Amino acid sequence: MLTAGDRAPDFALPAHDGRTIALADLRGRKVLLWFYPAADTPG
């Protein structure tokens, strides 16, 4: 588990247009990671 101030591990995810974007590709930029509960879950 990460704590405040830890660097995020590198990962890659598909973008809406089919490209793959890796966190390493964004190095040097400000990045906001947004996590939310899966659909159809309480809360």
C-alpha positions as CSV (number, residue, x, y, z in Angstrom):
1,M,0.0,0.0,0.0
2,L,1.2,3.5,-0.8
3,T,1.4,6.3,1.7
4,A,1.4,10.0,1.2
5,G,4.6,11.0,-0.6
6,D,5.4,7.6,-2.1
7,R,6.0,7.4,-5.8
8,A,3.4,5.5,-7.8
9,P,4.7,2.3,-9.4
10,D,4.9,2.4,-13.2
11,F,1.8,0.9,-14.9
12,A,0.2,1.1,-18.4
13,L,-3.5,1.3,-19.2
14,P,-5.5,1.6,-22.4
15,A,-6.7,5.0,-23.3
16,H,-10.2,5.8,-24.7
17,D,-8.7,5.9,-28.3
18,G,-7.0,2.5,-28.1
19,R,-3.5,3.8,-27.4
20,T,-1.6,2.5,-24.3
21,I,-0.5,5.1,-21.9
22,A,2.2,4.3,-19.3
23,L,2.8,6.4,-16.2
24,A,6.5,6.6,-17.3
25,D,5.3,8.5,-20.5
26,L,4.0,11.3,-18.3
27,R,7.1,11.7,-16.1
28,G,7.8,15.4,-15.4
29,R,4.1,16.3,-15.8
30,K,1.5,16.7,-13.1
31,V,-0.8,13.6,-13.0
32,L,-4.0,13.1,-11.2
33,L,-5.0,9.5,-10.5
34,W,-8.7,9.0,-9.8
35,F,-9.9,5.8,-8.3
36,Y,-13.6,5.0,-7.6
37,P,-15.6,2.0,-6.6
38,A,-16.7,-0.4,-9.2
39,A,-20.1,0.2,-10.8
40,D,-23.1,-1.2,-8.9
41,T,-21.5,-1.2,-5.5
42,P,-23.0,0.5,-2.5
43,G,-21.4,3.7,-1.3
